[in-house]
Amino acid sequence: MVDYHDDLRLAHVLADAADAATMERFRALDLKVETKPDMTPVTEADRAAEELIRGHLQRARPRDAILGEEYGVEGTGPRRWVIDPIDGTKNYVRGVPVWATLIALMEAGPGGYQPVVGVVSAPALNRRWWAAKGAGAYSGRSLSSATPLRVSKVAELSDASFAYSSLGGWEEQGRMEGFMDLTRACWRTRGYGDFWSYMMVAEGSVDICAEPELSLWDMAAPAIVVQEAGGVYTGLDGKPGPHSGNAAASNGLLHEELLGYLNQR
């Protein structure tokens, strides 16, 4: 089995640098915000954090490719770092502390690129989660101060907690009826949103979560964390991994029911 410890350690160094840059501008009164062509916001902190991470990677892993939300793809090869400098930019802009830097390493394989290392760092929450293929998933502030993560054992949907981000996308895709039926079938529903829903699945505090529309940089790091915590991460089409343009994550015991509801037409 490949040892990804050095890559994971580097990902923590990258996250430390990004945390410092993003926290410096969080809630700044003069924060510069622009609207991208897809009508989503981007801040100077998004761009600065991604530039910082890219600079570190170009020095430490010059042969690896990089894919980032703000600056696209750079390089080619069997290893690719995937970066979302601020997942939850709308929260960041409004001063809500639920946002994170997502850093993943993906490697080429028979089924395409798959995540092998992931770090999710939420400095305003003072939380960090990470995982490496075959090495488990953990939470803490550093590699030396970590708690193992494990998904829940809830086996009945009527006992399950379901997390989601928003309602709009489900309606646009014609999945609203199934989504609402799912919320009625669950014990509890909460709109925690973005990365946090997946980290809660990995921690076992939430049992299922899903989003109807996502990009690879939104999913690569959360996917490996959920999987290494013993959970299941697929697209709404049931395909494993972060390539379907949407996501469903669970403790595994409830995954088929989760997909069944969200694929009602």
Secondary structure, DSSP 8 states (H G I E B T S, - for coil): ----HHHHHHHHHHHHHHHHHHHHHTT-TT--EEE-TTS-EEEHHHHHHHHHHHHHHHHH-TTSEEEETTTEEE--SSEEEEEEEEETHHHHHHT-S--EEEEEEEE--TTS-EEEEEEEEEGGGTEEEEEETTTEEEEEEETTEEEE--------GGG-EEE-S-SHHHHHTT-HHHHHHHHHHSSEEE---HHHHHHHHHHTS-SEEEESS--HHHHHHHHHHHHHTT-EEE-TT--BSS-SSSEEEE-STTHHHHHHHHT--
